[in-house]
Amino acid sequence: MNWLIKKILGFTGTQKFLSIQLDITNICNLKCVHCYQPERTGGELPFSSWQKILEQYSALAEKLALKPWFGISGGEPTLSPLFAPILEEIHGRWPQAGVAVITNGTALSEKIVSVLKAHGASVQISLDGPDAERHDLIRGAGSFARMMEGRKLLLDVGIAPTFQAVLSLRTMPWIGDFFKTAGRLKVPAMSFARFVPQGRGKALAESEADRPLIGFELRDAYAKILAESRRSGVSTGTNLPLFVLLDPALGAHGKTGFQGLVVDHSGNLKLTSRADFKLGNILDDGLENLFLNHPVMKDLRAGRIEGCGTCGYLDRCGGDRNASFVAHGSFLKKDPGCWLQQGV
């Protein structure tokens, strides 16, 4: 255990957090063409079960000497009747902890916004086109206008939401326009997440309507993101795999298997929200047991990753495990987006 704690702290550097993303529902009011989570089956845990999960999380964070940090997602989390109770529970237990809510912004109301404000939550809104026409192409007719209405409700109470877009072959040419929109709206950050062809997104890729960026395509897209961020003065997320290959000061995201936890709506522990792989159910198998003892977690911590494990950038990159799983069916294979000629 002492070895693991030291290794985790070595990876996290100054970011000594054990982040946990709670996907509290898989119900959503949109049908985005790229969605990795198309099911809308319900079956969400009762509030008492979330309380038990939070108790186990508290014990694990304390054992690993890491501070708590929370992401609330879905589905569309604001549609869940447990949205406010879970936020209240987190705020009551950890009043100083960071809480970020990931939403499509279309279901926000004055009541929901007041809950967000009361519990000090930050908000990330999904923006998948820099204008109504392109956003609605991906997220459905009228979704851009409803998102902007929700954003105004947030601004009215002093919450300035950030934007995040899915980065793919289709959206790569829009990078400059994304930053122009963010700059015009005075959005504090415009970030990007790589397209993962699972769920509805798998059908999208198979139809050749869109696909993930690979190799030098991804390098050029990341370089464009950095350039546009600097030009516009709008911040962007760079604590992600592969950014260190462009600038040694970037990267250093909490590595999969070391810091991050994802819990789905049924209480299953996952390595990432975008890969359809469950380590086990927390309520049946125990969070500490799964996190510390699952063979995949042990392999990741030992660096038994094809290519990445022998790469000099492992500590500040690690490769995208989502992309690895979707491309190869394993978290322990190389990242198909990596553009290094050697090592990966």
C-alpha positions as CSV (number, residue, x, y, z in Angstrom):
1,M,0.0,0.0,0.0
2,N,2.8,2.5,0.8
3,W,4.3,1.7,-2.6
4,L,1.0,2.5,-4.3
5,I,0.5,5.7,-2.4
6,K,4.0,6.9,-3.3
7,K,3.5,6.0,-7.0
8,I,0.1,7.8,-7.1
9,L,1.6,10.9,-5.6
10,G,4.5,10.7,-8.0
11,F,2.1,10.7,-10.9
12,T,-0.1,13.4,-9.6
13,G,2.6,15.9,-8.7
14,T,0.9,18.9,-7.2
15,Q,-2.5,17.6,-8.3
16,K,-3.1,15.4,-5.3
17,F,-6.8,14.6,-6.0
18,L,-8.8,11.4,-6.3
19,S,-11.4,12.5,-8.9
20,I,-14.7,10.7,-9.1
21,Q,-17.2,11.1,-11.9
22,L,-20.7,10.1,-10.9
23,D,-22.9,9.3,-14.0
24,I,-26.1,9.5,-12.0
25,T,-28.4,8.7,-14.9
26,N,-28.3,7.4,-18.4
27,I,-31.5,9.2,-19.4
28,C,-31.0,12.1,-21.8
29,N,-33.3,14.4,-23.7
30,L,-31.0,14.6,-26.8
31,K,-29.9,12.0,-29.4
32,C,-26.5,13.2,-30.4
33,V,-25.1,11.4,-33.4
34,H,-21.7,10.7,-31.8
35,C,-23.0,9.6,-28.4
36,Y,-21.0,6.8,-26.8
37,Q,-23.9,6.1,-24.4
38,P,-27.0,5.6,-26.4
39,E,-29.0,3.5,-23.9
40,R,-31.9,5.1,-22.0
41,T,-32.9,2.1,-19.9
42,G,-33.2,3.8,-16.5
43,G,-32.3,1.6,-13.6
44,E,-30.6,4.3,-11.6
45,L,-29.5,3.7,-8.1
46,P,-31.6,5.0,-5.2
47,F,-30.2,7.8,-3.1
48,S,-29.2,5.5,-0.3
49,S,-26.9,3.5,-2.6
50,W,-25.2,6.7,-3.7
51,Q,-24.6,7.5,-0.1
52,K,-22.9,4.2,0.4
53,I,-20.7,4.7,-2.6
54,L,-19.7,8.2,-1.3
55,E,-18.8,6.6,2.1
56,Q,-16.6,4.1,0.3
57,Y,-15.0,6.9,-1.8
58,S,-14.3,8.9,1.3
59,A,-12.5,6.0,3.0
60,L,-10.4,5.3,-0.1
61,A,-9.4,9.0,-0.6
62,E,-8.4,9.2,3.0
63,K,-6.4,6.0,2.7
64,L,-4.6,7.3,-0.3
65,A,-4.1,10.7,1.2
66,L,-5.8,12.4,-1.8
67,K,-8.3,15.2,-1.8
68,P,-11.8,14.7,-3.2
69,W,-13.0,16.1,-6.5
70,F,-16.3,15.4,-8.1
71,G,-17.8,15.4,-11.6
72,I,-21.5,14.9,-12.0
73,S,-22.6,13.6,-15.4
74,G,-25.0,11.2,-17.2
75,G,-26.9,10.9,-19.5
76,E,-28.1,14.4,-18.8
77,P,-27.7,14.7,-15.0
78,T,-30.1,17.6,-14.5
79,L,-32.9,15.3,-15.5
80,S,-32.4,13.0,-12.6
81,P,-34.6,13.5,-9.5
82,L,-31.4,12.8,-7.5
83,F,-29.4,15.6,-9.0
84,A,-30.1,18.1,-6.2
85,P,-29.9,15.6,-3.3
86,I,-26.6,14.2,-4.5
87,L,-25.1,17.7,-4.9
88,E,-26.4,18.5,-1.4
89,E,-24.9,15.3,0.0
90,I,-21.5,16.1,-1.5
91,H,-21.5,19.7,-0.4
92,G,-22.5,18.7,3.1
93,R,-19.7,16.1,3.4
94,W,-17.0,18.1,1.6
95,P,-17.9,21.8,1.5
96,Q,-14.5,22.8,0.1
97,A,-14.3,20.1,-2.7
98,G,-14.5,21.0,-6.3
99,V,-17.7,19.9,-8.1
100,A,-18.1,20.2,-11.9
101,V,-21.4,19.4,-13.6
102,I,-21.3,18.2,-17.2
103,T,-24.5,19.1,-19.0
104,N,-25.9,19.7,-22.5
105,G,-27.4,22.9,-21.1
106,T,-30.9,22.4,-22.6
107,A,-32.8,21.3,-19.5
108,L,-31.6,24.0,-17.1
109,S,-34.2,26.0,-15.1
110,E,-34.1,28.7,-12.5
111,K,-34.5,26.0,-9.8
112,I,-31.7,23.9,-11.1
113,V,-29.4,26.9,-11.5
114,S,-30.1,28.0,-7.9
115,V,-29.1,24.5,-6.7
116,L,-25.8,24.8,-8.7
117,K,-25.2,28.2,-7.2
118,A,-26.0,27.1,-3.7
119,H,-23.5,24.3,-3.8
120,G,-20.7,26.1,-5.5
121,A,-20.6,23.9,-8.6
122,S,-18.9,24.8,-11.8
123,V,-20.5,23.9,-15.1
124,Q,-19.3,22.5,-18.4
125,I,-21.6,22.7,-21.4
126,S,-21.3,20.5,-24.5
127,L,-20.9,22.6,-27.6
128,D,-20.5,20.5,-30.7
129,G,-20.8,23.2,-33.4
130,P,-19.7,26.8,-33.2
131,D,-23.1,28.0,-34.4
132,A,-26.7,26.9,-34.4
133,E,-26.5,25.2,-37.8
134,R,-23.5,23.0,-37.0
135,H,-24.4,22.4,-33.4
136,D,-27.9,21.3,-34.3
137,L,-26.5,19.0,-37.0
138,I,-25.0,16.9,-34.3
139,R,-27.3,17.5,-31.3
140,G,-30.7,18.0,-32.9
141,A,-32.8,20.8,-34.1
142,G,-33.2,23.7,-31.6
143,S,-30.6,22.4,-29.2
144,F,-28.3,25.3,-29.7
145,A,-31.0,27.9,-28.9
146,R,-32.1,25.9,-25.8
147,M,-28.5,25.6,-24.7
148,M,-28.0,29.3,-25.0
149,E,-31.1,29.9,-22.9
150,G,-29.7,27.6,-20.2
151,R,-26.3,29.4,-20.4
152,K,-28.1,32.7,-19.8
153,L,-29.7,31.4,-16.6
154,L,-26.3,30.4,-15.4
155,L,-24.8,33.8,-16.2
156,D,-27.7,35.5,-14.4
157,V,-26.6,33.9,-11.1
158,G,-22.9,34.5,-11.6
159,I,-21.9,31.0,-13.0
160,A,-19.8,31.3,-16.2
161,P,-19.9,27.9,-17.8
162,T,-17.1,26.5,-20.0
163,F,-17.6,24.8,-23.3
164,Q,-16.3,21.4,-24.5
165,A,-16.6,20.0,-28.0
166,V,-16.0,16.5,-29.4
167,L,-12.9,16.5,-31.7
168,S,-13.2,14.5,-34.8
169,L,-12.5,14.6,-38.5
170,R,-15.8,16.5,-39.0
171,T,-15.2,19.1,-36.3
172,M,-11.4,19.6,-36.8
173,P,-12.0,22.3,-39.5
174,W,-14.2,24.2,-37.0
175,I,-11.5,24.7,-34.3
176,G,-10.9,28.3,-35.2
177,D,-14.7,29.0,-35.3
178,F,-15.1,27.3,-31.9
179,F,-12.6,29.8,-30.3
180,K,-14.2,32.7,-32.1
181,T,-17.6,31.8,-30.6
182,A,-16.0,31.3,-27.2
183,G,-14.2,34.6,-27.4
184,R,-17.3,36.5,-28.6
185,L,-19.4,35.0,-25.7
186,K,-16.5,35.6,-23.2
187,V,-16.5,31.9,-22.3
188,P,-13.6,31.2,-19.9
189,A,-12.5,27.9,-21.5
190,M,-13.0,26.0,-24.8
191,S,-11.8,22.4,-24.5
192,F,-12.0,19.3,-26.6
193,A,-12.5,15.6,-26.1
194,R,-11.5,13.0,-28.7
195,F,-14.4,11.3,-30.6
196,V,-14.8,7.7,-29.3
197,P,-16.8,5.5,-31.7
198,Q,-18.9,3.6,-29.3
199,G,-22.7,3.4,-28.9
200,R,-24.3,5.6,-31.5
201,G,-20.9,6.9,-32.4
202,K,-19.9,3.5,-33.6
203,A,-22.6,3.6,-36.2
204,L,-21.5,7.1,-37.2
205,A,-18.0,5.9,-37.8
206,E,-19.1,2.8,-39.7
207,S,-21.2,4.9,-42.0
208,E,-18.0,7.0,-42.7
209,A,-19.9,10.1,-41.8
210,D,-17.2,10.9,-39.2
211,R,-14.2,9.2,-37.5
212,P,-11.6,9.8,-34.8
213,L,-8.4,11.7,-35.7
214,I,-5.2,9.6,-35.8
215,G,-1.5,10.2,-36.0
216,F,-0.5,13.5,-37.6
217,E,-4.1,14.5,-38.0
218,L,-4.5,14.6,-34.3
219,R,-1.1,16.3,-33.9
220,D,-2.2,19.1,-36.3
221,A,-5.5,19.5,-34.5
222,Y,-3.9,19.8,-31.1
223,A,-1.4,22.3,-32.5
224,K,-4.3,24.3,-33.9
225,I,-6.1,24.2,-30.6
226,L,-3.1,25.6,-28.8
227,A,-2.6,28.3,-31.4
228,E,-6.2,29.4,-31.4
229,S,-6.3,29.4,-27.6
230,R,-3.2,31.7,-27.5
231,R,-4.6,33.9,-30.2
232,S,-8.1,34.3,-28.7
233,G,-7.0,34.4,-25.0
234,V,-9.6,31.7,-24.3
235,S,-8.2,28.9,-22.1
236,T,-8.3,25.3,-23.2
237,G,-7.7,21.9,-21.6
238,T,-4.2,20.6,-22.1
239,N,-3.9,18.1,-19.3
240,L,-4.7,15.3,-21.6
241,P,-2.7,12.5,-23.2
242,L,-0.4,13.5,-26.1
243,F,-0.3,17.2,-25.4
244,V,3.1,16.8,-23.8
245,L,4.4,15.7,-27.3
246,L,3.8,19.3,-28.4
247,D,5.1,21.1,-25.3
248,P,6.9,19.5,-22.3
249,A,5.0,21.8,-19.9
250,L,1.7,20.3,-20.9
251,G,0.1,17.0,-20.1
252,A,0.3,15.4,-16.6
253,H,-3.3,14.5,-16.4
254,G,-4.3,12.1,-13.6
255,K,-3.5,8.7,-15.1
256,T,-6.1,6.1,-15.7
257,G,-5.6,3.5,-12.9
258,F,-4.1,6.0,-10.5
259,Q,-6.4,8.9,-9.8
260,G,-9.7,8.8,-11.7
261,L,-12.8,6.9,-10.9
262,V,-16.0,6.7,-12.9
263,V,-19.2,5.3,-11.4
264,D,-22.1,4.5,-13.8
265,H,-25.8,4.9,-13.0
266,S,-26.0,1.3,-11.7
267,G,-23.0,1.6,-9.4
268,N,-20.4,-0.1,-11.6
269,L,-16.9,1.1,-11.4
270,K,-15.4,2.0,-14.8
271,L,-11.9,3.1,-15.9
272,T,-13.5,5.8,-18.1
273,S,-17.0,6.9,-18.9
274,R,-16.4,6.4,-22.7
275,A,-15.2,2.8,-22.7
276,D,-17.9,0.1,-22.2
277,F,-15.9,-1.9,-19.7
278,K,-16.9,-2.5,-16.1
279,L,-14.4,-3.4,-13.4
280,G,-17.2,-4.6,-11.1
281,N,-20.1,-3.2,-9.0
282,I,-19.0,-1.1,-6.1
283,L,-22.0,-2.2,-3.9
284,D,-21.2,-5.9,-4.5
285,D,-17.4,-5.9,-4.8
286,G,-16.3,-2.8,-2.8
287,L,-14.6,0.3,-4.2
288,E,-11.3,-0.1,-2.5
289,N,-11.0,-3.8,-3.6
290,L,-11.8,-3.0,-7.2
291,F,-9.6,0.1,-7.4
292,L,-6.6,-1.5,-5.7
293,N,-6.8,-5.1,-6.8
294,H,-8.4,-5.5,-10.2
295,P,-5.9,-7.0,-12.6
296,V,-6.4,-4.3,-15.2
297,M,-5.7,-1.6,-12.6
298,K,-2.6,-3.4,-11.5
299,D,-1.4,-3.8,-15.1
300,L,-1.9,-0.1,-15.8
301,R,0.0,0.9,-12.6
302,A,2.8,-1.4,-13.5
303,G,3.1,0.2,-16.9
304,R,2.3,-3.0,-18.8
305,I,1.0,-1.0,-21.8
306,E,2.1,-1.8,-25.3
307,G,4.3,1.0,-26.6
308,C,3.3,3.5,-23.8
309,G,4.9,1.4,-21.1
310,T,8.4,1.9,-22.5
311,C,7.9,5.5,-23.7
312,G,9.8,8.3,-22.0
313,Y,6.6,10.3,-21.9
314,L,4.6,7.8,-19.9
315,D,4.4,9.9,-16.8
316,R,3.1,13.0,-18.5
317,C,1.0,11.3,-21.2
318,G,0.1,7.6,-20.7
319,G,-1.8,7.5,-24.0
320,D,-5.6,7.7,-24.2
321,R,-7.0,4.5,-22.7
322,N,-10.5,5.2,-24.2
323,A,-9.0,5.2,-27.7
324,S,-6.9,2.1,-26.9
325,F,-9.9,0.2,-25.8
326,V,-12.1,1.1,-28.7
327,A,-9.4,0.4,-31.3
328,H,-8.0,-2.7,-29.8
329,G,-10.5,-4.0,-27.2
330,S,-7.9,-3.5,-24.4
331,F,-6.8,-0.7,-22.2
332,L,-3.2,-2.1,-22.4
333,K,-2.6,-1.4,-26.1
334,K,-1.1,1.6,-27.8
335,D,-3.1,4.8,-28.4
336,P,-4.0,4.9,-32.1
337,G,-3.8,8.7,-32.0
338,C,-0.1,8.8,-31.1
339,W,2.1,10.3,-33.7
340,L,5.5,9.3,-32.3
341,Q,7.5,7.2,-34.8
342,Q,9.2,5.2,-32.0
343,G,7.9,3.9,-28.6
344,V,4.3,3.8,-29.6
